[in-house]
Each structure stands twice: as C-alpha cells, then as structure tokens.
Amino acid sequence: MDKLLSPLREFVKKGDLILLSLCLLACGYGLVLIYSATRFLDSNKNLILQASAIILGVCIYIAMTLVDFQLFTEKCWKWILCFDIGLILLLLTPLGLNVNGNLNWLNIPHFPANLQPNEIVKVPFILLTSLFIVRLQNQGYSINSLHSISLVTAHALLMIGLIVVICGDMGTCMVYACILIIMLWISGFRLRWFILGGLAALFAIVVLVIFILPETNYWNDYRIMRFRVVFDHSLDPAGIGWHQERSILAVGSGQLTGQGYLQGTQTQSPYSSSLPFRHTDFIFSVCGEEFGLVGCALLLLILFSIVLRCVWIAHTANSSFSAYTVIGIAGMLAVQIIFNVGMCVYVLPVMGLTLPFISSGGSSIVTTFAAMGVVSSVKAHPMPSWLRDRSQI
C-alpha cells in the first residue's frame, strides 16, 4: 500500500494542482454541455465514455508529472519518432476507419472507443521539436541558419505530410503547422524565414491547383468552398455552409443569458436538420444557445486560464527544452480553441477540430490531459538539466 501511496504523495507535493483543478473545472463544464447535447438520443453512452476518459486522463496526468521528460526524450527520441510514424501508418491497416471522408481513426476490436492517432502524436511531436531545437543551439548552430531550419522543419514536414497523405485531415495539419510556427518564433527564428515559408506554401498551392488539378473544377471543391462560404454566407447556405448556418443561429439565439439549460431549441431537437455534431465540433454553439454570451465568456475564461497557466510555467522553466515544450502545448490549446470557436461563429472554415476539455472525444481528452501532465512535470522538476543524473530516466 505504501508503494502505491508514495507516488501520489510525491505528486501532491510536486505536481501542479492548480492546473489540474482548472482542467477538471473545464471538463465539468464539458460534461454539463455533453449531457444537454446528447439528451435527445435517450442514451448516456457519450457521457459515460467522456467521464471514463477524464478519469483515465487524470491518472495519466499524475503519472506523467513524475516523469522527467527532458531526460526521457534525450534517451528515447528515436523510439518516440518510430512510435509517431508507426501509429499513423497503422491507419493503412484493416484497423483504419474512415469517418466523414477522413481516415483518422483506429477501430481496435473489443476496445470501447476508437483511437485517433493524429491526436495522440501531438505531444510526442512537441517533445521532439523541442529536442531538435535545443540540440542545434547546444551544438553552436545559429538557429536561423539554413542547416538548423532544414533539420527542424524536416521532422514537422514528415509528420504533416503523413497526415495529409494518409488521413486527409487538413484541420489537424493546420494545428501542427501553428504549433511549429509558435515554437520556432519563441526559439528566435527571424521573421524573414516565416515570410519565405509562407511564400513557398503559397507557391506550392498555386502549382497544385494549376498543374496537378487542371481537369477538376477546384474552385468548387468542397475544401475551397469551406473558405469561400466564410466570406460569403449566402453562397451555399443549404450545402457547404449548412453546419455553420445552424451554428451561428444557435449562438445568436442565446443572446446574453441563453435560452436556459436543457431548453435550447436546436440543442434539444431530435431532427437531423438541427445543430449538427452538437456534442463534438459544435459544442460551443450549445453553450451559446443555452447559456448565452455569459456562459460562453465563462467557458473561454476557464480555457484561457489554462493556457495562461501553461505560459507562466514556461516562463519559470529551468531549461530551454522545458520552456519550448510548454509553449508548444500552450500554443496547441490556444490554436484549437481559436479554430473551434471561430468555426462555430462562422468566421473560420469548418476544420473538424474539437474544443479542448469540452468536446466529446476520448482520444482528445486523454491526449490533452497527457499534455497537461507534461506541463506539470516541468513544474515538478525544477532542478537545472545539467545537474540531473543522466544515468536514470
């Protein structure tokens, strides 16, 4: 019994209980919204799975707090990279499951929920990116040299390329790209490299459209249309813009204080013509309809308090690796929050991204708690990296 309680005592002593409390507060808010959003189904399956994922996530948070991730990543980076690549490649096996046109899920027999590899590998991706940046700096390379940029971006392009080719999930690729940009900016990359990278990406898109897809009516491709309807809401309101039309109607109808819990017109409607994906992608719209502007403001306050807590821990970190890692995680959360809310209020295109801690989704919840566990680990290991015993992981 003492062997079991000893790690718990160490966690209570060293771990970030404030961060954990904020995460649980956000999850509690999410459970309230998920219950309302799935009440019309006459089933608590989603609620039970979400609660189970939260419990598992808290256990992972505690376990990961006790791991020194700088030493672990330095010793095992090759295995971590192989894990990332291998997990995504598993989607090409019979275990891969195509949902809504994207090969994003692993359907493991007898497992109670599907797994989403491109969610799971976000944390290892951030750890490896931090390690590569720090190693280049320690080896005396200028972070703005072509050598440094090539090595750091090669890893990111590999992972993003795999997701594009195998999954076809452009929304997740945007999150990975934003994480990379934030981490590079913090590490000292100059503005000119971001401008050159943006121009290169624009050139690649133009080449793709003109030379690779000339036989298709790409201007009306559904991916292009998702952007077009954002600028012109009347363009295709019954087609590509339908989901966001329903969403903005739900958010707007809530006004200041909402229609009342379990009283939302679209949230409680059993008809398919009502708010779609209301417990996942568009759960923020549920909050807007039933709790109004006040409820949405409270929700965003909780979520950005988590982001700010991460930024504070990064500011107090003892090493560049820890600081870059925590900033990468904070950036991951902030980007997903902005993208999801922007999608719900019809100022950004539909990307299929969940709202961290709030949306229903086991892989998302567990991955986010794992990321928070890494942040808590940074707080729990304040000793400078050069003083640590590198014979132990």
N, C-alpha and C positions, 0 to 999 in steps of 0.2 A: 504493500500500500504506500509505503514511504517513497518507493521508486516512482510511483505514479504521481504522487503529490509534489515531489521535488521539482519537476519541470513546470508545474502550474505555479508553484511559489516563485520560481525564477521569472516566469512570465509576468506575474503580478508586480514583481519588484522592478523589472527592467522594461517591460513592454509598454506600448503607447495605449493606455486605457482610454484616453480622451478620443483618439482616432477611432478606436473600436466602438466607443459609445456613439459617436457621430454616424458610423456606418450602420449600427443597429437601429438608430433612430430613422435613418433613411429607409432601411429595409422594412421597418414597421409601417412607415408611410406607404411603401410599395405594396405591402400585404393588404392594407386597407383598400387601396385602389384596385388591386387584382381581384379581390373578393367582389367588389362592385362591378368590375368589368366582365366577370365570368359568371355572375349570378344568373343570367338568362339561360345558361347552359344546364342548370339544375345539376351541376357536378362540381365538387371541390377538388378535382384532380390537380388542376393548375396551382391552386392554393397550397395543397399538401406537398407537391413537388417543390414549390418555391420555398416553403418553410424548411423542408428537408435539406435543400441546397444551402440555405442560410446556416443551418446547424453545422453542416459539413464545412462550409466556408469559415465559420468561426474556429472550428478545430484546426483547419489549415492555417488560419491567421496565427493561432497560438504556436503551432509547430514551426512555422516559418520565422516567427520572431526570434526563435532560439538558434537559427542558423546564421552563420557569418557568410553572407553571400559574396563578398569580395573574394575571400579565400576559396569558396566553393567554385565560383566562376573561373578563377585563375587556374584551378586544378582540373576542372572538368569541362572546359569550354568546347572541346571537340565533341564530347558526348552530348552536350547541350545542343550544339549545331545539328548533329545527326538526329537527335530526338525531334527537333523542329521540322527538319526536312522529311524524316520518316513518317511523322504524324500526318503531314499534309498529303504525302504520297499514298497513305492508306485510303484516301478518298477514291483512288483509282481502282481499288479492290471491290469485291462484292459487298463490302461493308459500307461503301459510299452511298449516300442517299441524296437524291436531287429533290429540292423543295423550292417551289416558285422560280424555277429556272436556274438555280444556283446549286452546284454540288458542294454544299457546305457542311454536311452532317455525316457522322458515323453512326450507323444503326447496329449496335452490338447486341447479339442475341441474349435474351434473358436479363439485359440491363434495363433498369426502369426508365431511362431517359436517353435521348440521343446526345452525342457529343459534337461540339463544333471546334475542329482543330485550329482554325484561324483565330478563334478567341483564345484558346489555351496557350498558343505560342507567343502571344503578345508580351508576356512577362519575360520569357527567355530572350526574345528579340531585344528588349530594352537592356537586359543584363549584358548581352553580347556586344551591343552597340557601345555601351559604356566602357566595357573592357577594351575594345579595339581603339577607342579614342584615347583612353588613358595610356595604353601601351605605346602608342605613337608619340604621345607627349613625353613619356618617360625615356623613350629611345632618342630623344633630341630632335625629332622631326617637327618642322613647323606645321601647325595644324591647318594652315592654309596652303600647304604645298600640294602639288598635283598627286604626289605619292600618297599623302595622307587621305586626300579626298577620294582617290581611287579605291583604297583599301576599305575605308569606312562605308562608302556607298555601295561597294560590291556586295556586301552582306545584305544590305537593305534591298537592293535591286533583285537579288536572288530570291528573297522571301516574297517580295511583292510580285515578282514575275511568276513564281509558283502559284500564288493565289489567283492571279489574273488568268493564267492558262488552265489551271485545274478547277478552281471554284467559280470563276467569272464574277466574283463579288467586288465590284468597284468601290462600294462604300467602305468596306474594310480596308481596301488598299489605300483609300484616302486617309484613313486613320493612321495607318503605318507610315505613310509619307509625312503626315503632320508631326507624328512623334519624332521621326528622324530630323525634320527641319528644326523643331524646338530644341532637340539635344545638340544639334550642330551649332545653332545660334548661341546657346549657353556656353558651349565649349570654346567659342571665339572665332568661328568661321565668319569670314567677311561677307558683306552684302553682295559684292560682285559675283561670288560663286552662286548665290541663290538666284540672282538675275540670269546668269548663264544657264543654270539648271532649268529655270522656268522657260527660257527661250528654247532650250533643247527639247523640253517636253512639248512645247507648242509646235515645234518643227516636226516632231515625231507624229503628233496628232494630224497635222496637215498632210504628211506623207501617207499616213494610214488612210485618210479619207479620200485623197486624190488618186493614189496609185494602187492601193490594196482593195478598196471597196468601191471602185468606179461603177460597177454594174448594179449596185444596190442604191435604193433611194435613202441614203444615210440621213438626209435632213429630217426624214420622218421616222427614223429608227427610234425605238422606244426609249433608248438611253439618251439620245439627243432631245427627244420630246420632253423628258423629265426636266431638263433645264429650260426648254422653251416655255413650258406652261408656268414656270415660276415668274417669268417676265410678262406673260400674257395669260391671265387666269381664264379668259374666255376662249382660249384656243381649243381645248378639248376637255370641257368640264365633265362630260359623260364617259370619258375614256381614261387617258393617262392622268388627268387632273382630278379624277373622281375621289380618290382617297383623301387628297388634301382639301378638296371642297368640303367633304364631310367633316374633316378635322377642324378647319377654320370655323365652320358653322358651330361645332360643339364648343370650341374655345370662346367664340364670341357670345354664344347664348348664355354662358355662365356669368357674364358681366362682372360685377365687383365681388359678390359673395357666393355666387353659384346657385344652381337650382336645388341644392340640398343633396346630402349623401343618400345614395340608392334611389335618387329621383331624377337623374339625368335622362333627358328624352332619348338621345341616341345610345347612351351607355346601357340603358335598361331595355332597349328594343331588341327583340329576338330576330328581327329581319336582316337579311344579308345586305339590304340597301342602306343600312345604318352604318355607324362608325366601324371601319374595318380594323382588324389587328388591334383591337382596343386594349388587350392585356399585354401587348408586346411593344410594337413600334409606336403606336399612338396612345400610349397610356397617359402622356402629358395632356392630351386632349380630354381624357376622362377627368383628370384633375381640374382642368379649366371649366368643364361643363358643370361639375358637381360642387366644386369649392371656389370657383371664380378666380379673379385676379389675386385675391388674398391668399388662397390656397396655393396657387402657382408660385407666388412670391415666396411663401414659406418653404415650399419644396426646393426652389432654386437656392434659397439661403442655406438650407441644410447641405445641399450638394456642393455648393461653392465653399462652404466652411470646411468640408473635407479636402477640397483642392488647396485651400489656403493653409490648412494644417500640414499638408504634404510639402508645400513651398517653404514653410517655416522650418520643417525638419531638414529639408535640403540645405537651407541657409546655415543651419547649425551642424551640418555633417562634417565628419573629421577627415574626409578624403574626397578627391575629385570624383572617383568612381561612385561613391555613395551619393554625392550631390547630383551627378548626371543621371543616375538611375532613378532617384526620387523625382527629379524634374521631369524625366521621361514619363513616369507613372502619373504625375500630376497633369502633364500635357495630354496623356491618353484620356483621362477622365474629363478634362475641360473640353477637349475636341468632341468627344462623344456627346456630352451634354449640349454643346452648342449646335452640333449637327442634328441631334434628335429634336430639340426644341425648335430649331429653325425649320425643320421639315414639317413639324406639327402646325406651325403658324404660317406656313406657305411662303417662306422667304428663302428656303433652300430646297433642292430637289429631294425626292424620296431616295434614301440610301439603304434602307433596311437595317438601321443601327438601333440598338436598344438604349434605353436610358439607364445608366449605371445605378445599381441597387434598387431600382424601381420596377423596371420591366420584368415580366415573367421570362425566365430562361435560366436553366440550371448551369450551363457552361459559362454564361456571362457572370452570374452571381459568384460562382466558385473562383473563376479567374480574377474577378475584381477583389475578392477577399484575399486571394493569394498575393495580388499586387500590394494590397494594404499591409499584408504580413511582411513583405519585403521592406516597406517603409518603416514599419515598427521595428524591424531588425536593425535598421540603420540607427534608430534611437537607442536600441538595446546594446549596441556595440560601439561605445564612444571612444575606445582606445585607438590611437592612430595606427594606420595599417602597417607601418614599418616596425611597430613594437609587437605585432601579433606573432604567435607561434605558427609558422607556416608548415610545420610538420603535421598539423592537425587540420581537418576540415571543420 
